Amino acid sequence: MNLSKTTTIIASCMLLAVASCAGSKSEARQETAGEPTEVKWKTEACDLVHRGELAKARVLMDSLGSEEKAEYALQIDSLREIIERLRYDFSLTPDEGVKLVREIVPEADDTLIAEWKSKRYLETMTIDGKEMWFRKAVRNLRLIDVEDFGLFNKLEKRGVEQQYTTYFHDMMAQQPDERGSRNWHKVKITFTIEVEPDAVPTGEMVRVWMPFPFDNGRQRNIKLLSTSHKPTMSQGSVHHTVYMEAPAEAGKPTQFGMELSYEVGGQYFAIDDIKRNLKPYDTSTELYARFTATERPHIVVNDKMRELAKSIVGDEKNPVEQASMIYDWIVTRYPWAGARDYSTIPNIPEYVLENGHGDCGQVSLLNITLLRSLGIPARWESGWMLHPGEKNLHDWGEIYFEGTGWVPCDVSFGRSTKGTAIKDIYKTGTDIYRFATNEGVNGKLSPEKKYIRCETVDFQLGEVEWRGGNLPMQKWTSTLNIDSFER
């Protein structure tokens, strides 16, 4: 999980960090005679943050009167947190960055390094008047400054085609059910969160949210088997969670855990079958309206995105072909690279377009935005990938085709299979090694979280807070263990 402008500052502190700082210009205060119609300090603070003038933004917020500080305490807390995240992400000095570059490319002179920066192969930001480098910039250089994704694909493709071909053939050897899912496996997972000793004052309540699977046609028979504390299941949120709380004890870690099980299947829809069953979209439905609309701050359907999508598909009118062309366009242009904190990026698809790279969530949001710009319903899905030896966080999506329904689409995995015999399997399909916990982005947690989240866009590692604020990930650890994965 870059420069899209929102028109309002979202009151929720979770969204304020990414929505209000997207260049908001018109957050209106309740108007009374003689009072301003805009809370000007918010707009000014956000503009300062995006220009990298972080110290000035802090001074501005510190200069507010006691009444304003009290009224906007959560918003101020969120902006301060974003400032700290930016300082953390852009923590390399140019001298430190150049030294790291020359450790891997000894012949890199100042001219070549300047060229890499101009091409955004090396990501930098001016922070308080000084150039600072993204802490992952040099590692990312290995991934993005080689023709045709070079090192990334050369390393990946040695085994990826055989590995993913095995997953695909194992799945297709089984008969699909009525929803097109097949090769069902039962998964048992243990998920834990451990908060460091004294990270929260003694006696204060520690609140945690943990990821939980949901029925998406490829996950079923979902069961919460046991928990360390009384659980509360989420209601009505796009982020499916189990919530627990417990008081902090002096000198001891605060530990939470749960065991769960579910069944997971893979899906694959042949493109020719989707085209054969295709019907015109019923544009009057709630589904069509919802999943072709703007969802600020990261799915913004505007003229720029419509023009880009149209330039990709040309005169093609068939939505199946259009979706295929968008997918191919992304996987051939945007290599994977380590991402900066999503909460510091005002609009993620625009960030991908400007910087020429993106991780799985970033290219998925670009894909969804371009599809919606063509009037093709698309939505987010994410959680974990559970492939043998490759367990990790992962994001993907789904596309709706009238006559077939929702079809999974993993544009990020498409980069790994690009140019192989199985290049299209993730265009309209997915494998069984998934733990899906989110069906949207930027939603409110349930029960609602008071302070800004660590993951403002997505929800995968969990969240922790107490009465005094959000607890950063440096103060706690989450662990997902696969206890069993059986047919």
C-alpha positions as CSV (number, residue, x, y, z in Angstrom):
1,M,0.0,0.0,0.0
2,N,0.2,8.9,-4.7
3,L,-0.6,12.4,-5.1
4,S,-4.4,12.4,-5.4
5,K,-6.2,15.3,-3.8
6,T,-9.2,14.6,-1.5
7,T,-11.9,17.2,-1.1
8,T,-12.6,16.7,2.6
9,I,-10.6,15.9,5.7
10,I,-12.0,12.6,7.0
11,A,-13.0,13.0,10.7
12,S,-11.8,9.4,11.5
13,C,-8.2,9.6,12.6
14,M,-7.5,6.3,10.8
15,L,-8.3,7.9,7.5
16,L,-7.1,11.4,8.4
17,A,-3.5,10.4,7.9
18,V,-4.0,9.3,4.3
19,A,-7.1,11.2,3.3
20,S,-6.8,14.6,4.9
21,C,-3.1,14.9,4.0
22,A,-3.9,14.1,0.3
23,G,-4.1,17.9,-0.2
24,S,-7.6,18.6,1.3
25,K,-8.7,22.2,0.6
26,S,-12.2,22.4,2.0
27,E,-12.8,20.9,5.4
28,A,-15.6,23.0,6.6
29,R,-16.1,23.8,10.3
30,Q,-19.8,24.1,11.4
31,E,-20.5,27.7,10.2
32,T,-21.6,30.4,12.5
33,A,-21.8,34.1,11.8
34,G,-18.3,35.6,11.5
35,E,-16.4,32.3,11.8
36,P,-14.1,30.9,9.1
37,T,-15.5,28.1,6.8
38,E,-12.2,26.2,6.9
39,V,-10.0,24.8,9.6
40,K,-7.0,26.3,8.0
41,W,-4.3,24.7,10.2
42,K,-5.2,21.2,9.0
43,T,-4.7,22.1,5.3
44,E,-1.5,24.0,6.1
45,A,-0.1,21.1,8.2
46,C,-0.9,18.5,5.6
47,D,0.7,20.6,2.9
48,L,3.8,21.0,5.0
49,V,4.0,17.3,5.6
50,H,3.8,16.5,1.9
51,R,6.5,19.1,1.1
52,G,8.7,17.4,3.7
53,E,8.7,20.4,6.0
54,L,8.0,18.2,9.0
55,A,9.5,20.4,11.7
56,K,7.3,23.3,10.6
57,A,4.3,21.1,10.7
58,R,5.1,20.1,14.3
59,V,5.6,23.7,15.3
60,L,2.3,24.6,13.7
61,M,0.4,21.9,15.7
62,D,2.3,22.8,18.9
63,S,1.2,26.5,18.5
64,L,-2.5,25.7,18.5
65,G,-4.6,26.9,21.4
66,S,-5.6,24.5,24.1
67,E,-9.2,24.4,22.9
68,E,-8.2,23.4,19.3
69,K,-5.7,20.9,20.7
70,A,-8.5,19.3,22.7
71,E,-11.0,19.4,19.8
72,Y,-8.6,17.9,17.3
73,A,-6.5,15.7,19.5
74,L,-7.0,12.5,17.4
75,Q,-6.2,14.3,14.2
76,I,-3.1,15.9,15.7
77,D,-2.0,12.5,17.0
78,S,-2.4,11.0,13.5
79,L,-0.4,13.7,11.8
80,R,2.4,13.4,14.4
81,E,2.5,9.7,13.8
82,I,2.7,10.2,10.0
83,I,5.6,12.6,10.6
84,E,7.5,9.9,12.6
85,R,6.8,7.3,9.9
86,L,8.2,9.6,7.2
87,R,11.3,10.2,9.3
88,Y,11.8,6.5,9.8
89,D,11.3,5.6,6.1
90,F,13.6,8.4,4.9
91,S,16.4,7.9,7.4
92,L,19.4,7.4,5.1
93,T,21.7,10.4,4.5
94,P,23.0,10.8,0.9
95,D,26.5,9.8,2.1
96,E,25.2,6.7,3.7
97,G,23.1,5.9,0.6
98,V,26.0,6.4,-1.8
99,K,28.3,4.2,0.4
100,L,25.7,1.4,0.2
101,V,25.3,1.8,-3.5
102,R,29.0,1.5,-4.1
103,E,29.1,-1.7,-2.0
104,I,27.0,-3.4,-4.7
105,V,28.0,-1.3,-7.7
106,P,31.6,-0.1,-7.1
107,E,31.8,1.7,-10.5
108,A,28.7,3.9,-9.7
109,D,29.9,7.5,-10.0
110,D,28.0,10.6,-9.0
111,T,26.6,11.1,-12.5
112,L,25.1,7.5,-12.6
113,I,23.7,7.9,-9.1
114,A,22.1,11.2,-10.1
115,E,20.6,9.5,-13.1
116,W,19.2,6.7,-10.9
117,K,17.6,9.3,-8.7
118,S,16.1,11.2,-11.6
119,K,14.5,7.9,-12.9
120,R,13.3,7.2,-9.3
121,Y,15.3,4.0,-9.1
122,L,16.6,5.5,-5.9
123,E,13.7,7.1,-4.0
124,T,14.5,10.3,-2.0
125,M,12.6,13.0,-0.3
126,T,13.6,16.5,0.9
127,I,13.0,16.5,4.7
128,D,13.3,19.8,6.5
129,G,15.5,21.2,3.6
130,K,17.8,18.2,3.4
131,E,17.9,15.3,0.9
132,M,17.1,12.0,2.6
133,W,17.0,8.6,1.0
134,F,14.3,5.9,1.5
135,R,15.7,3.3,3.8
136,K,15.0,0.5,1.3
137,A,16.2,2.5,-1.7
138,V,19.5,0.7,-2.3
139,R,17.9,-2.7,-1.8
140,N,15.2,-1.8,-4.3
141,L,17.9,-0.7,-6.8
142,R,18.8,-4.4,-7.3
143,L,15.1,-5.0,-8.3
144,I,14.2,-2.2,-10.5
145,D,17.3,-0.9,-12.3
146,V,17.7,-3.8,-14.7
147,E,16.0,-4.2,-18.0
148,D,13.0,-6.5,-17.9
149,F,13.1,-6.5,-14.1
150,G,16.4,-8.3,-14.4
151,L,17.7,-9.7,-11.2
152,F,14.2,-10.1,-9.7
153,N,12.9,-12.2,-12.6
154,K,16.2,-14.1,-13.1
155,L,16.1,-15.3,-9.5
156,E,12.4,-15.9,-9.4
157,K,12.0,-17.7,-12.7
158,R,14.5,-20.3,-12.0
159,G,12.0,-22.2,-10.0
160,V,8.8,-20.3,-10.2
161,E,7.4,-21.8,-13.4
162,Q,7.8,-25.3,-12.2
163,Q,6.5,-24.4,-8.7
164,Y,3.4,-22.6,-9.9
165,T,2.7,-25.1,-12.6
166,T,2.6,-27.8,-9.9
167,Y,0.1,-25.7,-7.9
168,F,-2.0,-25.2,-11.0
169,H,-2.1,-28.8,-12.2
170,D,-2.8,-30.0,-8.6
171,M,-5.8,-27.7,-8.5
172,M,-7.2,-28.4,-12.0
173,A,-7.0,-32.2,-11.3
174,Q,-9.9,-31.8,-9.0
175,Q,-13.6,-31.2,-9.9
176,P,-15.0,-27.7,-9.2
177,D,-17.9,-27.2,-6.9
178,E,-20.9,-25.0,-7.7
179,R,-18.9,-21.8,-7.1
180,G,-16.0,-22.9,-9.2
181,S,-13.7,-23.8,-6.3
182,R,-11.7,-27.0,-6.2
183,N,-8.8,-28.9,-4.5
184,W,-10.1,-28.1,-1.0
185,H,-7.7,-28.3,1.9
186,K,-8.2,-27.8,5.6
187,V,-5.9,-25.3,7.3
188,K,-5.2,-24.9,11.0
189,I,-3.5,-21.7,12.1
190,T,-2.2,-20.3,15.4
191,F,-2.0,-16.5,15.5
192,T,-0.3,-14.7,18.4
193,I,0.5,-11.1,19.4
194,E,3.0,-10.4,22.2
195,V,3.4,-6.9,23.6
196,E,6.7,-6.0,25.1
197,P,7.0,-5.6,28.9
198,D,6.1,-2.1,30.1
199,A,5.2,-0.9,26.6
200,V,1.9,0.0,28.2
201,P,1.7,1.3,31.8
202,T,0.8,-1.3,34.4
203,G,-2.9,-1.8,34.8
204,E,-3.8,-0.1,31.6
205,M,-6.0,-2.2,29.2
206,V,-4.2,-3.5,26.1
207,R,-6.5,-3.8,23.1
208,V,-5.6,-6.1,20.2
209,W,-7.2,-7.0,16.8
210,M,-6.1,-10.2,15.0
211,P,-6.9,-11.2,11.4
212,F,-9.6,-13.8,10.7
213,P,-10.7,-15.5,7.5
214,F,-14.1,-14.9,5.8
215,D,-16.2,-16.8,3.3
216,N,-15.3,-15.6,-0.2
217,G,-16.2,-18.6,-2.2
218,R,-12.7,-20.0,-1.7
219,Q,-12.8,-20.2,2.1
220,R,-15.5,-22.0,4.1
221,N,-16.2,-23.9,7.3
222,I,-14.4,-21.2,9.3
223,K,-14.0,-21.9,13.0
224,L,-12.5,-20.1,15.9
225,L,-11.2,-23.0,18.0
226,S,-9.7,-21.3,21.0
227,T,-8.5,-17.9,22.3
228,S,-6.4,-16.7,25.2
229,H,-8.9,-14.1,26.2
230,K,-12.6,-13.4,25.7
231,P,-13.0,-12.8,21.9
232,T,-15.2,-10.3,20.1
233,M,-15.8,-11.0,16.4
234,S,-16.0,-8.1,13.9
235,Q,-19.3,-7.0,12.6
236,G,-19.9,-5.2,9.3
237,S,-16.2,-4.3,8.6
238,V,-14.3,-5.1,5.5
239,H,-11.5,-6.1,7.8
240,H,-12.4,-9.4,9.5
241,T,-10.9,-9.6,13.0
242,V,-11.0,-11.1,16.4
243,Y,-10.7,-8.6,19.2
244,M,-9.3,-9.2,22.7
245,E,-8.1,-7.1,25.6
246,A,-6.2,-7.6,28.8
247,P,-4.5,-5.4,31.5
248,A,-0.7,-4.9,31.3
249,E,1.4,-6.3,34.1
250,A,4.6,-4.7,35.3
251,G,7.7,-6.3,33.8
252,K,5.8,-8.9,31.9
253,P,4.8,-9.2,28.2
254,T,1.1,-9.1,27.4
255,Q,0.3,-12.1,25.3
256,F,-2.7,-12.9,23.1
257,G,-3.4,-15.9,21.0
258,M,-6.0,-17.8,19.0
259,E,-6.4,-21.1,17.1
260,L,-8.6,-21.2,14.0
261,S,-9.4,-23.6,11.1
262,Y,-10.9,-23.2,7.7
263,E,-11.1,-24.9,4.4
264,V,-9.6,-23.2,1.3
265,G,-9.9,-24.0,-2.4
266,G,-8.4,-22.6,-5.5
267,Q,-10.2,-21.1,-8.5
268,Y,-9.5,-20.7,-12.2
269,F,-11.8,-19.4,-14.9
270,A,-10.6,-19.9,-18.5
271,I,-10.8,-16.6,-20.3
272,D,-12.6,-18.1,-23.2
273,D,-15.3,-19.5,-20.9
274,I,-15.8,-16.0,-19.3
275,K,-16.1,-14.5,-22.7
276,R,-18.6,-17.1,-23.8
277,N,-20.8,-16.6,-20.8
278,L,-20.4,-12.8,-20.8
279,K,-23.5,-10.6,-20.5
280,P,-23.9,-6.8,-20.6
281,Y,-23.4,-5.2,-17.1
282,D,-26.6,-4.3,-15.3
283,T,-25.5,-0.8,-14.4
284,S,-28.6,-0.3,-12.2
285,T,-27.4,-2.7,-9.4
286,E,-25.9,-1.7,-6.1
287,L,-22.9,-4.0,-6.9
288,Y,-22.1,-2.2,-10.1
289,A,-22.4,1.2,-8.5
290,R,-20.3,0.3,-5.5
291,F,-17.4,-1.4,-7.3
292,T,-17.0,1.0,-10.1
293,A,-17.0,4.1,-7.8
294,T,-14.3,6.1,-6.2
295,E,-13.1,5.0,-2.8
296,R,-10.9,7.7,-1.4
297,P,-8.0,8.0,-0.9
298,H,-6.5,5.2,-2.9
299,I,-9.1,4.2,-5.5
300,V,-9.9,7.5,-7.3
301,V,-11.8,7.3,-10.6
302,N,-11.0,10.6,-12.4
303,D,-10.2,11.9,-15.9
304,K,-6.5,11.1,-15.6
305,M,-7.2,7.4,-14.8
306,R,-9.9,7.2,-17.4
307,E,-7.6,8.6,-20.1
308,L,-4.8,6.2,-19.0
309,A,-7.1,3.2,-19.1
310,K,-8.5,4.2,-22.5
311,S,-4.9,4.6,-23.9
312,I,-4.1,1.0,-22.7
313,V,-7.2,-0.7,-24.2
314,G,-7.7,1.5,-27.3
315,D,-10.9,0.6,-29.2
316,E,-11.4,-2.7,-27.4
317,K,-14.9,-2.9,-25.9
318,N,-15.1,-6.4,-24.4
319,P,-14.5,-6.0,-20.6
320,V,-12.8,-9.4,-20.5
321,E,-10.3,-8.3,-23.1
322,Q,-9.9,-4.9,-21.5
323,A,-9.1,-6.5,-18.1
324,S,-6.6,-8.7,-19.7
325,M,-4.9,-5.8,-21.4
326,I,-4.7,-3.8,-18.2
327,Y,-3.2,-6.8,-16.4
328,D,-0.6,-7.3,-19.1
329,W,0.3,-3.6,-19.1
330,I,1.0,-3.5,-15.4
331,V,2.9,-6.8,-15.1
332,T,5.3,-5.7,-18.0
333,R,6.0,-2.2,-16.6
334,Y,6.0,-2.2,-12.8
335,P,8.6,-4.4,-11.0
336,W,8.2,-5.4,-7.4
337,A,10.1,-3.2,-4.9
338,G,10.0,-2.8,-1.1
339,A,7.3,-0.3,-0.1
340,R,7.4,2.7,2.2
341,D,4.7,3.0,4.8
342,Y,1.3,3.1,3.0
343,S,0.0,5.7,5.4
344,T,2.6,8.2,4.1
345,I,1.3,7.9,0.5
346,P,-1.7,10.2,-0.4
347,N,-2.7,8.1,-3.4
348,I,-1.0,4.7,-4.0
349,P,-1.9,4.1,-7.8
350,E,-0.4,7.6,-8.7
351,Y,2.7,6.7,-6.6
352,V,3.2,3.6,-8.7
353,L,2.8,5.5,-12.0
354,E,5.3,8.2,-10.8
355,N,7.9,5.9,-9.3
356,G,7.7,3.0,-11.8
357,H,7.5,0.2,-9.3
358,G,5.2,-1.1,-6.5
359,D,4.7,-4.0,-4.2
360,C,1.7,-6.4,-4.4
361,G,-0.8,-4.0,-2.8
362,Q,0.3,-1.0,-4.7
363,V,-0.1,-2.6,-8.2
364,S,-3.3,-4.2,-7.1
365,L,-4.8,-0.8,-6.2
366,L,-3.6,0.5,-9.6
367,N,-5.3,-2.5,-11.3
368,I,-8.5,-1.9,-9.5
369,T,-8.5,1.8,-10.2
370,L,-7.9,1.4,-13.9
371,L,-10.6,-1.3,-14.2
372,R,-13.2,0.8,-12.4
373,S,-12.2,3.7,-14.7
374,L,-13.4,1.5,-17.6
375,G,-16.7,0.6,-15.8
376,I,-15.5,-2.8,-14.8
377,P,-16.3,-3.7,-11.2
378,A,-13.2,-4.6,-9.2
379,R,-12.4,-5.0,-5.5
380,W,-9.6,-5.6,-3.1
381,E,-8.7,-8.8,-1.3
382,S,-5.7,-9.5,1.0
383,G,-4.3,-11.4,3.9
384,W,-1.4,-13.9,3.8
385,M,0.1,-16.2,1.2
386,L,0.8,-19.6,2.7
387,H,2.9,-21.2,-0.1
388,P,5.5,-23.8,1.2
389,G,8.6,-21.9,2.2
390,E,7.1,-18.5,1.2
391,K,4.7,-17.6,3.9
392,N,4.2,-13.8,3.8
393,L,1.7,-10.9,3.7
394,H,0.0,-10.6,0.3
395,D,-2.6,-8.5,-1.6
396,W,-4.6,-9.3,-4.7
397,G,-8.1,-8.6,-6.1
398,E,-11.3,-9.7,-7.8
399,I,-13.0,-8.7,-11.0
400,Y,-16.7,-9.0,-11.7
401,F,-17.8,-10.3,-15.1
402,E,-21.6,-10.5,-15.7
403,G,-22.5,-14.1,-16.5
404,T,-19.6,-15.5,-14.4
405,G,-19.5,-13.5,-11.2
406,W,-16.4,-12.5,-9.2
407,V,-13.1,-13.8,-10.5
408,P,-9.8,-13.7,-8.6
409,C,-7.0,-11.7,-10.1
410,D,-3.4,-11.5,-8.7
411,V,-1.5,-8.9,-10.8
412,S,1.5,-9.2,-8.6
413,F,1.9,-12.9,-9.1
414,G,1.5,-12.1,-12.8
415,R,4.9,-10.5,-12.7
416,S,6.5,-13.8,-11.6
417,T,4.8,-15.8,-14.3
418,K,5.2,-13.2,-17.1
419,G,6.8,-14.7,-20.2
420,T,6.2,-18.3,-19.1
421,A,3.8,-21.0,-20.3
422,I,1.6,-20.3,-17.3
423,K,1.6,-16.5,-17.7
424,D,-2.2,-16.1,-17.5
425,I,-3.2,-18.4,-14.6
426,Y,-3.3,-15.5,-12.1
427,K,-5.1,-13.3,-14.5
428,T,-8.4,-15.1,-13.8
429,G,-7.5,-17.4,-11.0
430,T,-5.7,-18.1,-7.7
431,D,-4.1,-21.0,-5.9
432,I,-5.1,-22.6,-2.6
433,Y,-2.3,-21.1,-0.5
434,R,-4.3,-18.1,0.8
435,F,-5.5,-16.8,4.1
436,A,-7.9,-13.9,3.1
437,T,-8.9,-11.5,5.9
438,N,-9.8,-8.3,4.0
439,E,-12.4,-7.5,1.4
440,G,-11.7,-3.8,1.1
441,V,-9.3,-1.1,2.2
442,N,-9.3,1.8,4.7
443,G,-12.3,0.5,6.6
444,K,-13.0,0.9,10.3
445,L,-12.1,-1.9,12.6
446,S,-14.8,-3.6,14.7
447,P,-14.9,-2.8,17.6
448,E,-13.7,0.6,16.3
449,K,-10.1,1.6,17.0
450,K,-9.6,5.0,18.5
451,Y,-6.2,6.0,17.2
452,I,-4.5,5.8,13.8
453,R,-3.7,2.2,12.8
454,C,-0.2,0.8,12.0
455,E,-1.7,-0.5,8.8
456,T,-4.0,2.4,7.7
457,V,-4.9,0.8,4.3
458,D,-4.8,-2.9,5.0
459,F,-5.1,-5.3,8.0
460,Q,-2.7,-8.3,8.1
461,L,-0.3,-8.2,11.1
462,G,-2.9,-7.1,13.6
463,E,-3.3,-3.9,15.6
464,V,-2.6,-2.9,19.2
465,E,-3.5,0.2,21.2
466,W,-4.3,1.4,24.7
467,R,-6.0,4.4,26.2
468,G,-2.9,6.6,25.6
469,G,-2.5,5.9,21.8
470,N,-1.7,3.5,19.1
471,L,1.2,1.1,19.9
472,P,3.8,1.0,17.1
473,M,4.9,-2.3,15.7
474,Q,8.3,-1.8,17.3
475,K,6.6,-2.5,20.6
476,W,4.9,-5.8,19.7
477,T,5.2,-8.8,17.5
478,S,2.7,-10.9,15.7
479,T,3.2,-14.5,14.5
480,L,1.2,-16.7,12.2
481,N,2.0,-20.4,12.4
482,I,0.5,-23.0,10.0
483,D,-0.2,-26.0,12.3
484,S,-1.5,-28.1,9.4
485,F,-2.4,-27.9,5.7
486,E,-4.1,-31.0,4.5
487,R,-6.3,-32.2,1.7
